[in-house]
Amino acid sequence: TENSYWCDYFSFFGCGDVPQTSSFHIGTHNPRSSAAHQYFDTTSFSGEPAGTFGNTSRNFFHGPGFDYTNMSITKDIHFGSNTTRYVQLRLEGFNVFNHANFAGPTGTFLNPTFGQVTSVKQSADPNGDPSPGRSIQLAGKFYF
């Protein structure tokens, strides 16, 4: 919105046109159980009065975060009495429970999906956060 008369439609950085909130203790919901995938309660937000700035600050609220579990099982098989020569077998699982990591909710106040989680977070880098869907690998290594 342009209620502060400070910003225009194309200025986003440093613009004081932010929503007004009646409470900074925003209740969160589980986006899986809500039909509209609502992450936080939007009823405490309203547009700022004309000629004023809203009272919410940048980054005062955070999204759902990441949730995944990595597991590893290893076994060393030694050859004879010499402990320096052995085979190591590893079974590694990444995001073993295949938990979906949600993207942040829509934060634009005038957007019809304000407060809703509309997608999951995908990682292009397998070593980055969050881990992709369940991945399992089996590895063997010879030590001599």
N, C-alpha and C positions, 0 to 999 in steps of 0.2 A: 504494500500500500504506500501511498505518498502523503499520509496524514500529517507528517511533521513539517511539510513544505520545505524540507531540507534536501531531499533526494528526488531524483526523477526516476522514470521507469528503468533506465539503463545503468544506474549507479548502484552497485551492490556492496563494495568495500567501504567501510566507514559510515554506512548509512544507519541512522538511528531509528529507522522505521522497523521496529520489532513489536511483537504482540505484547499486550498487557496481561499479567497473570495475577490472580487473587491469592495464589499459594505457590511457594517454591518447593513444597513437598508433594511432588506429582506422583500419583499412584500408577504403578505399572501393571500390565496384564500379560498373560501368556499368549503370544501371537498364534500358537497352535490351537488353543481352545476357543478363541474368539472367531466368530463367523467372518468378521471384517478384517481379521488379522491386526487388530488394534494393539499397539504396544503400550501406549500411555493414555491417561485420561485427558481428553481435550476440552472438557467442560470448564476448566478453570482459566482458559485462554479467551481473550477477546481482542478486537482491534483497538489500537491506542486512540484516545480522543484527538480530534483535529487540532493541529498546531502543537502537539506534544510528542515526546518520544515514549516508547514503551518501556516497561521496567525489566524485561528479560535481557540478560546479557548473552554474549556469544559463548557457546559451549557450556552452558550451565546444566545441561542434561546429557546423559550418555545413552548409547544404544545397548542392545542385548549382549554384546560381547561374544567370545568364542568358547566353545565347549567341545573338547574331543579328548580321547584317551589313546595313547600310544603304548604298545606292549612289545616285549622282546623275550624270547626263550633261547638260551644258548646251551650247548653241550660240547665239552672238550673230550676227545677220544685220543688217549695217549698210546703210542707204539712202544711196547716193551717197558723196560725200567728207565729208559731215558726220557725225562720229562720235557726235553726241549723240542722233541718231534711229536706233533699231534695234529689232528684235524679238528677244526672248530666248525660246528654246524649252528646256524642261526635261523630262527623263524621270527620275523618282525612284522608287526601289524600297526598301521597308522590309521587313526580315527576308527578303531576296531568296532565301536558301537554304531558307526555310521550316523552320527548326530549331525543334523543340519545346522549350519551356522548362518544365522539370519543377518542380512544387511541392515544398516541403520534405518530407522523409520523416517518417513517423509517429514521434513522439518519446515517446509514452506507453509505458512499459516493459511493462505488463501487457496492452497491446493486442496481439491476434494479428498485426497488420500492423506491429509495431515494426520500424523500420529500412527499411520499404518505401516507395517512391514510388508513390502510388495515383492521382495526377492530374497534369495539366499546369496551369501557371499561366496564367490568362487575365486580360487587362487590360481593364477597362471603359473606361479612358481611352486613346484612341489615341496620346496623347503621353506616356503613362506607361510604366513598366517592368513587364513586358517588352512588346515590340512584339507585336501579334497576328500571325496567319498572314500569309503573303506579301501585301503590298499594293503596287500600282503606280499611279502617277499621272503624267499628262502635263499640262504647264502651258505657257501662252504668255503673254508680257507685252510690251506696247508701251511703249517709252521715247521721249518726245518733248520 
